[in-house]
């Protein structure tokens, strides 16, 4: 594993695949093993629509619940085929 930080963003370079990834970006998606999962909080936000389309062939499970302010939020777990 290689870790670098340019002052505003940190990045990790992996030489192996992983089973569960929780991200706020796309960089780790290629490293998710078949059967591995990707967790995305607030997945109903419009800014994540491109990612949702990109993962259309993956198995998807949505979970909805209340946030502190009483708003309904959605989290999604995708499983790589």
The 8 nearest C-alpha neighbors of each residue, nearest first, counted from 0:
[[1, 13, 12, 14, 2, 11, 15, 3],
 [0, 2, 12, 11, 13, 3, 10, 14],
 [3, 1, 11, 10, 12, 0, 4, 9],
 [2, 4, 10, 9, 11, 5, 1, 12],
 [3, 5, 9, 6, 8, 10, 2, 7],
 [4, 6, 7, 8, 3, 9, 10, 2],
 [7, 5, 4, 8, 9, 3, 10, 2],
 [6, 8, 5, 9, 4, 10, 3, 2],
 [9, 7, 4, 5, 6, 10, 3, 11],
 [8, 10, 4, 3, 5, 11, 7, 2],
 [11, 9, 3, 2, 4, 8, 12, 1],
 [10, 12, 2, 1, 13, 3, 0, 9],
 [11, 13, 1, 0, 2, 10, 14, 3],
 [14, 12, 0, 15, 11, 1, 16, 30],
 [13, 15, 0, 12, 16, 30, 1, 11],
 [16, 14, 13, 17, 30, 0, 32, 31],
 [17, 15, 30, 32, 31, 18, 14, 13],
 [16, 18, 31, 32, 19, 30, 35, 15],
 [17, 19, 35, 32, 36, 31, 20, 16],
 [20, 18, 36, 35, 37, 17, 21, 31],
 [19, 21, 37, 38, 22, 36, 18, 17],
 [22, 20, 38, 37, 39, 19, 23, 40],
 [23, 21, 24, 20, 39, 38, 25, 27],
 [22, 24, 25, 21, 39, 40, 26, 47],
 [23, 25, 22, 26, 27, 28, 50, 21],
 [24, 26, 28, 27, 23, 22, 50, 29],
 [25, 27, 28, 24, 29, 30, 22, 10],
 [26, 28, 30, 25, 29, 31, 20, 22],
 [27, 29, 30, 31, 25, 26, 37, 20],
 [30, 28, 31, 27, 26, 32, 16, 25],
 [31, 29, 16, 27, 28, 32, 17, 15],
 [32, 30, 17, 16, 28, 35, 29, 18],
 [31, 33, 35, 16, 17, 18, 34, 30],
 [34, 32, 79, 35, 80, 31, 78, 18],
 [33, 35, 79, 78, 80, 32, 36, 18],
 [36, 34, 18, 32, 33, 19, 31, 79],
 [37, 35, 78, 19, 77, 18, 79, 20],
 [36, 38, 20, 77, 76, 19, 21, 78],
 [39, 37, 76, 21, 75, 20, 36, 77],
 [40, 38, 75, 42, 74, 21, 22, 76],
 [39, 41, 74, 42, 75, 38, 73, 72],
 [42, 40, 73, 74, 43, 72, 44, 39],
 [43, 41, 74, 40, 44, 39, 73, 75],
 [42, 44, 41, 73, 45, 47, 72, 74],
 [43, 45, 46, 42, 47, 41, 48, 73],
 [46, 44, 47, 48, 43, 42, 49, 41],
 [45, 47, 44, 48, 49, 50, 43, 42],
 [46, 48, 50, 45, 49, 44, 51, 42],
 [47, 49, 51, 45, 50, 46, 52, 44],
 [50, 48, 52, 51, 47, 53, 46, 45],
 [49, 51, 53, 47, 52, 48, 54, 25],
 [50, 52, 48, 54, 53, 49, 47, 55],
 [53, 51, 55, 49, 50, 54, 48, 56],
 [52, 54, 50, 51, 55, 49, 56, 48],
 [53, 55, 51, 52, 57, 56, 50, 77],
 [54, 56, 52, 57, 53, 51, 58, 59],
 [55, 57, 54, 58, 80, 53, 79, 52],
 [58, 56, 79, 54, 55, 78, 80, 77],
 [59, 57, 78, 77, 79, 56, 80, 60],
 [58, 60, 77, 76, 57, 78, 61, 75],
 [59, 61, 76, 75, 77, 62, 58, 74],
 [62, 60, 75, 74, 76, 59, 63, 73],
 [61, 63, 74, 73, 75, 60, 64, 72],
 [64, 62, 73, 72, 74, 61, 71, 65],
 [65, 63, 71, 72, 73, 66, 62, 70],
 [64, 66, 71, 69, 70, 72, 67, 63],
 [65, 67, 69, 70, 68, 71, 72, 64],
 [66, 68, 69, 65, 70, 71, 72, 64],
 [69, 67, 70, 66, 65, 71, 72, 64],
 [70, 68, 66, 67, 65, 71, 64, 72],
 [71, 69, 66, 68, 65, 72, 67, 64],
 [72, 70, 65, 64, 66, 69, 63, 73],
 [71, 73, 64, 63, 41, 65, 70, 66],
 [72, 74, 63, 41, 62, 43, 42, 64],
 [73, 75, 40, 62, 41, 42, 39, 61],
 [76, 74, 61, 39, 60, 38, 42, 62],
 [75, 77, 38, 60, 37, 59, 36, 39],
 [78, 76, 59, 37, 58, 36, 57, 60],
 [79, 77, 36, 58, 35, 57, 34, 80],
 [78, 80, 34, 33, 57, 35, 36, 77],
 [79, 33, 57, 34, 78, 58, 56, 35]]
